[in-house]
């Protein structure tokens, strides 16, 4: 169980960071938010891969997790931007 949690954090940090790099422009979110978005993307991507029965395809799962990380980081960044514009 502890290995699963550690690997989820590691994969989440990497996919979150790569997802953030793939979005053009500057994102006004912190490191923790980036890692959390990556962790969410990693869990959701693994779940989707399991449901679609390609969880054994490592590259396919990683690409799916990366695409979801781009979406998650974009959503977090846009919400952060909206919060700052309201103040």
C-alpha positions in Angstrom: 0.0 0.0 0.0 2.8 2.4 0.9 4.5 1.7 -2.4 1.3 2.5 -4.3 0.9 5.8 -2.5 4.6 6.7 -3.1 4.4 5.8 -6.8 1.2 7.8 -7.2 2.9 10.8 -5.7 5.9 10.3 -7.9 3.9 9.8 -11.1 1.6 12.6 -10.1 4.5 15.0 -9.7 6.0 14.1 -13.0 2.8 14.1 -15.0 1.7 17.3 -13.3 5.0 19.0 -14.1 4.9 17.8 -17.7 1.3 18.8 -18.0 2.1 22.3 -16.7 5.0 22.6 -19.2 2.7 21.7 -22.1 0.3 24.5 -21.4 1.4 27.7 -23.1 1.8 30.8 -21.0 2.3 31.2 -17.3 0.2 29.3 -14.8 -0.3 31.1 -11.4 -0.5 27.9 -9.4 2.0 26.5 -6.9 4.0 23.3 -6.8 1.5 21.6 -4.5 -1.5 22.3 -6.7 0.5 21.1 -9.7 1.4 17.8 -7.9 -2.2 17.3 -6.7 -3.5 17.9 -10.3 -1.0 15.3 -11.5 -2.0 12.8 -8.8 -5.7 13.2 -9.8 -4.8 12.7 -13.4 -2.7 9.6 -12.6 -5.5 8.0 -10.6 -8.2 8.9 -13.2 -6.0 7.8 -16.1 -5.3 4.5 -14.4 -9.0 4.0 -13.8 -9.9 4.7 -17.3 -7.2 2.4 -18.6 -8.5 -0.3 -16.4 -12.1 0.2 -17.6 -11.1 0.2 -21.2 -8.9 -2.8 -20.6 -5.5 -1.5 -21.6 -3.9 -1.1 -18.2 -1.1 -3.4 -19.3 0.0 -1.0 -22.0 2.4 1.2 -20.0 3.0 3.8 -22.7 -0.7 4.1 -23.4 -1.5 4.7 -19.7 1.3 7.2 -19.3 0.1 9.2 -22.4 -3.5 9.1 -21.1 -2.3 10.3 -17.7 -0.3 13.1 -19.3 -3.2 14.3 -21.3 -5.4 14.3 -18.2 -2.7 16.2 -16.3 -2.8 18.9 -19.0 -6.5 19.2 -18.5 -6.3 19.1 -14.7 -3.6 21.7 -14.5 -5.5 23.9 -17.0 -8.6 23.7 -15.0 -6.8 24.5 -11.7 -5.0 27.4 -13.4 -8.1 28.9 -14.9 -10.0 28.6 -11.6 -7.1 30.4 -9.9 -7.2 33.1 -12.5 -10.9 33.5 -12.0 -10.5 33.8 -8.3 -7.8 36.5 -8.7 -9.9 38.5 -11.1 -12.9 38.6 -8.7 -10.9 40.2 -6.0 
